[in-house]
Amino acid sequence: MEKINSEGKFPVRYDEPMSAHTTFKVGGKADVWVRPPEEFFVEYAARLLAGAHEEGIPVFILGGGANIVVSDQGIRGIVLDTASYQGMEKQEDASVSVLAGTAVDPLSDSLAEQGLSGLEFLAGMPGSMGGAVWMNARCYEKSISDVIIETEILDENLQRRILSLRRDNFSYKKSPFQGQNALILSARFAVQARSPQDIRKEIASHRQDRTEKGHYRFPSAGSAFKNNRDFGEPTGMIIDKLGLRGLSIGGAQVAPWHGNIVINTGGATARDIRLLMDEVARRVREERGFELESEILFVGTDTP
């Protein structure tokens, strides 16, 4: 069901299937889903969050849906989709400001056109900049924390604030925003001048690597578990050595070509994915003594 909001400016959908908004293509319905347009995103978000808080209605902030599994029961309350809040602006101090809803993969192309280097490691990665900051996204030996300068947020009092950030504010796949009641609006990153041709070459290499690793063959969320250097080898290798490639529960499967990718072979449920990851973690714990940490976030009502 889709309606137009009271000002007639954008759609508000009821009973919206969250499977349409995640890379895993699973998940039940959200009670209310809204994607405000960029031109008054901040104003609308502030009003929505204030009203929801006053009425006791939960609000879930949705980025690119690239690292989450929404439960089969869906999400109660309101889903605030940030995907329309997109844009990038070069600053005078060798930095770029990026709005939270900006998709990170095409952003790398835009920066390459301008000869701006620093965010190539995000090429080929699904998801939005807000999610990348929240998760401290990392790939190819580089993290968001290596390049971030500051972030603009709506804080718990719904005030716009700019936070200066340092690398030690972050850790592996963790940011200071996890556990906070804040909405990331934008972030500013350090960049350097570089040949557009060289940037494009690196971007192409990352995309090819992801393709060869099978990231795009089936719906998934990329790496299922975090790597832990204390284990002595990558998580995917540990899972491979235990012979768990191809292990399936329902429509969820450990990718036959990579131990740390769980895929939706078609018709998987959130419960299937959770049970499969629990089984993999159990086998690793019992046979190797390692406690795997999920990189995928399980969200929604009655999370399986």
C-alpha positions in Angstrom: 0.0 0.0 0.0 1.3 3.4 -0.9 0.0 6.8 0.1 1.2 10.4 -0.3 2.2 12.2 2.9 0.0 15.1 4.1 2.1 17.6 2.1 1.8 15.6 -1.1 5.5 15.5 -1.7 6.6 11.9 -1.4 5.3 8.4 -0.8 4.8 6.7 2.5 4.3 2.9 2.2 2.6 0.6 4.7 3.4 -3.1 5.1 6.5 -2.6 2.9 8.4 -5.9 2.2 11.9 -5.3 3.5 13.2 -8.0 1.2 13.0 -5.3 -1.5 15.5 -3.2 0.5 18.3 -5.6 1.5 21.0 -7.3 -0.6 20.1 -10.6 1.0 16.5 -10.3 -0.4 14.9 -11.6 2.8 12.8 -10.1 5.5 9.2 -9.5 6.5 7.2 -6.2 6.3 7.8 -2.9 7.9 4.8 -1.2 9.4 5.7 2.1 7.8 8.5 2.9 5.3 9.4 6.4 4.2 12.1 7.8 2.0 12.1 11.7 2.2 13.6 13.5 -0.7 17.0 15.1 -0.4 15.9 18.7 -0.3 14.2 18.5 3.1 15.5 15.2 4.4 17.1 16.6 7.5 14.0 18.7 8.5 11.7 15.8 7.9 13.9 13.3 9.7 14.1 15.5 12.8 10.3 15.9 12.9 9.7 12.2 12.4 12.1 11.2 15.1 10.7 13.8 17.5 7.1 12.7 16.8 8.0 9.0 17.0 9.8 9.5 20.3 6.8 11.4 21.8 4.4 8.6 20.7 6.7 5.7 21.7 7.1 4.5 18.1 10.4 2.8 17.2 12.3 4.1 14.2 14.8 2.0 12.3 17.4 3.8 10.1 17.9 2.1 6.8 21.0 2.7 4.6 21.8 0.5 1.6 20.6 -2.7 3.3 23.9 -4.3 2.5 24.9 -5.8 5.9 21.6 -6.7 7.5 19.1 -9.5 7.7 15.6 -8.4 8.6 13.6 -11.0 10.5 10.8 -12.9 8.8 8.4 -11.0 11.1 9.6 -7.7 9.7 10.1 -4.4 11.5 7.6 -2.8 13.8 7.2 1.0 13.7 8.8 3.2 11.1 11.7 2.6 8.7 13.4 5.8 7.7 15.2 5.1 4.4 18.1 7.5 3.8 18.7 6.5 0.1 17.5 9.8 -1.3 19.9 11.8 0.8 22.8 11.7 -1.7 25.5 14.0 -2.8 29.2 14.7 -2.7 31.0 18.1 -2.5 34.7 18.8 -2.8 36.1 21.1 -0.1 39.0 23.5 -0.3 41.1 21.7 2.2 41.7 18.5 0.2 38.6 16.7 1.5 35.2 15.7 0.3 31.9 15.8 2.1 29.5 12.9 1.4 25.8 12.7 2.3 24.8 9.6 4.3 22.5 8.0 1.7 25.1 8.1 -1.1 25.8 4.7 -2.6 29.6 4.0 -2.1 30.3 2.1 -5.3 29.3 4.9 -7.8 30.9 7.4 -5.4 34.3 5.9 -6.2 33.6 6.6 -9.9 32.7 10.2 -9.3 35.8 10.8 -7.3 37.9 9.1 -10.0 36.6 11.5 -12.6 37.8 14.4 -10.4 41.2 12.8 -9.8 40.5 12.4 -6.0 42.0 9.4 -4.3 41.3 7.9 -0.9 38.0 6.0 -1.1 38.9 3.5 -3.9 38.7 0.6 -1.4 34.9 1.0 -1.4 34.6 0.2 -5.1 32.3 -2.7 -5.7 30.9 -2.6 -2.2 27.2 -2.4 -1.8 25.6 0.0 0.7 25.5 3.6 1.6 28.1 6.0 3.1 26.1 6.3 6.4 26.2 2.5 6.8 29.9 2.4 5.9 30.7 5.0 8.6 28.5 3.3 11.2 30.2 -0.1 10.5 33.7 1.4 9.9 33.7 -0.5 6.6 37.0 -2.1 5.8 38.4 -3.8 2.7 41.8 -4.2 1.0 43.6 -3.3 4.2 41.9 0.1 4.5 39.1 1.3 6.7 36.7 4.3 6.9 38.6 5.3 10.0 41.8 5.8 8.0 40.3 8.6 5.9 37.4 10.1 8.0 37.8 13.7 9.4 34.5 14.5 10.8 30.8 13.5 10.8 27.6 15.5 10.9 24.8 13.9 12.9 21.4 14.5 14.4 22.1 13.8 18.1 19.8 12.3 20.6 18.3 15.8 21.2 17.8 16.1 17.5 20.4 18.9 17.2 22.7 19.0 14.2 26.3 18.5 15.4 29.7 18.1 13.7 32.0 15.6 15.4 35.7 15.7 14.8 37.0 12.1 14.7 40.3 10.3 15.0 41.4 6.9 14.1 41.4 5.8 17.7 37.7 6.6 18.0 37.2 3.5 15.9 38.2 -0.2 16.0 37.9 -3.1 13.6 34.4 -2.9 12.1 33.3 -0.7 14.9 32.5 3.0 15.1 31.6 5.4 18.0 28.1 5.5 16.6 27.3 1.9 17.4 25.2 2.0 20.5 24.4 5.7 20.2 21.0 7.2 19.4 22.3 9.4 16.5 21.4 9.7 12.9 24.5 10.1 10.6 23.9 12.9 8.1 27.2 13.2 6.3 30.9 12.6 6.7 34.0 14.4 5.5 37.0 12.5 4.2 40.7 13.2 3.4 41.5 12.8 -0.3 44.6 13.3 -2.4 45.2 14.3 -6.0 45.9 11.3 -8.2 45.8 10.4 -11.9 42.1 9.5 -12.8 43.5 6.7 -14.9 45.4 5.2 -11.9 42.3 5.5 -9.7 40.1 3.8 -12.3 42.6 1.0 -12.6 42.5 0.3 -8.9 38.7 0.5 -8.9 38.5 -2.0 -11.7 40.9 -4.3 -9.8 38.7 -4.2 -6.7 35.5 -4.9 -8.6 37.1 -7.8 -10.5 38.3 -9.3 -7.2 34.8 -9.1 -5.8 33.4 -10.7 -8.9 35.9 -13.5 -8.8 35.2 -14.2 -5.2 31.5 -14.6 -6.1 30.1 -11.6 -4.2 27.5 -11.0 -6.9 26.4 -14.5 -7.8 23.6 -14.8 -5.3 21.9 -12.4 -2.8 24.2 -12.1 0.2 25.7 -9.6 2.6 29.3 -10.3 1.8 31.4 -11.6 4.6 29.2 -13.4 7.2 31.7 -13.4 10.1 34.4 -10.9 11.1 38.1 -11.8 10.8 40.1 -12.1 14.0 43.9 -11.9 13.8 44.1 -14.0 16.9 42.8 -17.0 15.0 46.0 -16.9 12.8 44.1 -17.1 9.5 41.1 -15.7 7.8 37.7 -16.9 9.0 36.8 -18.1 5.5 39.9 -20.4 5.5 39.0 -21.8 8.9 35.5 -22.6 7.7 36.9 -24.1 4.4 39.2 -26.4 6.3 36.3 -27.7 8.4 34.6 -28.8 5.1 31.7 -26.5 5.6 31.5 -25.0 2.1 28.1 -25.9 0.6 26.5 -26.5 4.0 22.8 -25.6 3.7 19.8 -25.0 5.8 16.6 -24.3 3.8 17.4 -21.8 1.1 20.6 -20.5 2.9 23.9 -22.0 2.0 27.6 -21.5 2.8 28.9 -20.5 -0.6 30.5 -23.5 -2.3 33.3 -21.3 -3.4 34.0 -19.3 -0.2 33.6 -20.3 3.4 32.8 -16.8 4.7 30.0 -16.0 2.4 26.4 -17.1 3.1 24.1 -16.9 0.2 20.4 -17.0 -0.5 20.0 -19.7 -3.1 16.4 -18.8 -3.6 13.6 -18.7 -1.1 15.8 -18.4 2.0 14.3 -17.0 5.1 15.9 -14.9 7.8 15.6 -17.9 10.1 17.4 -20.1 7.6 20.3 -17.7 7.5 20.5 -17.3 11.3 20.3 -21.1 11.9 23.1 -21.7 9.3 25.4 -19.1 10.8 24.7 -20.5 14.2 25.6 -24.0 13.0 28.9 -22.8 11.4 29.8 -20.9 14.5 29.1 -24.0 16.6 31.2 -26.2 14.5 34.1 -23.8 14.6 33.8 -23.4 18.4 33.7 -27.2 18.9 36.5 -28.1 16.5 38.8 -25.1 16.6 37.9 -23.4 19.9 37.3 -20.0 18.2 34.3 -17.9 18.9 33.2 -16.3 15.6 31.6 -12.9 15.6 28.8 -12.2 13.1 29.5 -9.3 10.7 25.9 -9.4 9.6 23.4 -7.6 11.8 20.1 -9.4 12.5 17.4 -6.8 13.0 13.6 -6.6 13.3 10.9 -8.1 15.4 11.5 -11.5 17.0 14.9 -11.7 15.3 15.4 -15.5 14.7 
